[in-house]
Amino acid sequence: QVLLVESGGGLVQAGGSLRLSCAVSGGTFSSYAIGWFRQAPGKEREFVTAISWTGDMTYYIDSVKGRFTISRDNAKNTVYLQMNSLKPEDTAVYFCAARQKFLSEYEGSYDYWGQGTQVTVSS
């Protein structure tokens, strides 16, 4: 019913930037909170950031504060993750996910997931 498609991943040198996009279809976009998660090789999936359905509340894990910015464009049914000052430890597959209204850091609370986009940061 609700589809999420990530894009914008790639290979970047440490200190560089990438902008990920999460395009949402099949639902009422403005009613969803959107979260970003990532999974590095050999590690569990990790919450990164999320934005509420109104766009006025955001939350970031400490390791990305000041470097990553989540935003949403309801007219385009798209959420963006601007990633600056990238570090090798940011290397992971990045997933976006959707749930109703309220942001959450818990992956089990999200109802819909994209397939992921690979971000690789070289030294």
NUKEMI-545038 format. One record per residue (C-alpha): residue in three letters; x, z, y. Coordinates in steps of 0.25 Angstrom, whole numbers, padded with zeros to 4 digits, always signed. Layout:
REM NUKEMI-545038
ALAXZY ...
//
This chain:
REM NUKEMI-545038
GLN+0000+0000+0000 VAL+0011+0004+0010 LEU+0024-0004+0009 LEU+0037+0000+0016 VAL+0049-0010+0017 GLU+0063-0005+0022 SER+0072-0015+0029 GLY+0085-0015+0037 GLY+0095-0009+0027 GLY+0109-0014+0026 LEU+0124-0012+0026 VAL+0129-0005+0038 GLN+0142+0001+0042 ALA+0143+0016+0045 GLY+0139+0018+0060 GLY+0130+0006+0060 SER+0115+0005+0061 LEU+0103+0000+0053 ARG+0088+0000+0056 LEU+0079+0001+0044 SER+0064-0004+0044 CYS+0053+0001+0036 ALA+0041-0009+0036 VAL+0028-0003+0032 SER+0015-0011+0027 GLY+0002-0008+0020 GLY-0002+0005+0028 THR-0004+0010+0041 PHE+0010+0012+0046 SER+0007+0021+0058 SER+0002+0031+0048 TYR+0014+0033+0040 ALA+0027+0041+0042 ILE+0039+0034+0037 GLY+0051+0040+0031 TRP+0065+0034+0028 PHE+0072+0039+0015 ARG+0086+0034+0010 GLN+0092+0035-0004 ALA+0107+0034-0006 PRO+0114+0030-0019 GLY+0113+0041-0029 LYS+0105+0050-0019 GLU+0091+0054-0018 ARG+0082+0048-0007 GLU+0083+0055+0006 PHE+0074+0056+0018 VAL+0080+0051+0031 THR+0069+0050+0042 ALA+0054+0049+0044 ILE+0044+0046+0055 SER+0030+0050+0057 TRP+0018+0041+0057 THR+0017+0043+0072 GLY+0032+0041+0074 ASP+0034+0053+0082 MET+0040+0062+0072 THR+0053+0058+0064 TYR+0063+0066+0055 TYR+0077+0063+0051 ILE+0087+0069+0041 ASP+0099+0075+0048 SER+0108+0065+0043 VAL+0102+0054+0051 LYS+0097+0061+0063 GLY+0103+0054+0075 ARG+0106+0041+0067 PHE+0093+0036+0061 THR+0080+0034+0069 ILE+0067+0031+0063 SER+0056+0024+0070 ARG+0043+0017+0068 ASP+0036+0005+0074 ASN+0021+0005+0070 ALA+0019-0008+0075 LYS+0028-0014+0065 ASN+0025-0004+0054 THR+0040-0001+0053 VAL+0049+0011+0053 TYR+0063+0010+0057 LEU+0075+0018+0053 GLN+0087+0015+0063 MET+0100+0020+0057 ASN+0112+0022+0066 SER+0126+0027+0064 LEU+0124+0025+0049 LYS+0133+0032+0039 PRO+0137+0028+0025 GLU+0128+0040+0020 ASP+0116+0033+0025 THR+0118+0023+0014 ALA+0105+0022+0006 VAL+0092+0015+0003 TYR+0082+0018+0014 PHE+0068+0019+0011 CYS+0056+0021+0020 ALA+0043+0028+0016 ALA+0029+0031+0022 ARG+0020+0042+0022 GLN+0007+0046+0030 LYS+0009+0051+0044 PHE+0020+0062+0043 LEU+0034+0061+0041 SER+0041+0067+0029 GLU+0055+0069+0023 TYR+0050+0070+0009 GLU+0050+0057+0001 GLY+0039+0062-0008 SER+0030+0062+0004 TYR+0031+0047+0007 ASP+0021+0038+0000 TYR+0027+0024+0002 TRP+0042+0019+0001 GLY+0049+0007+0004 GLN+0060+0000-0005 GLY+0072+0004+0003 THR+0083-0003+0011 GLN+0098-0001+0009 VAL+0106+0005+0020 THR+0121+0005+0017 VAL+0131+0011+0027 SER+0146+0008+0025 SER+0158+0016+0029 
//
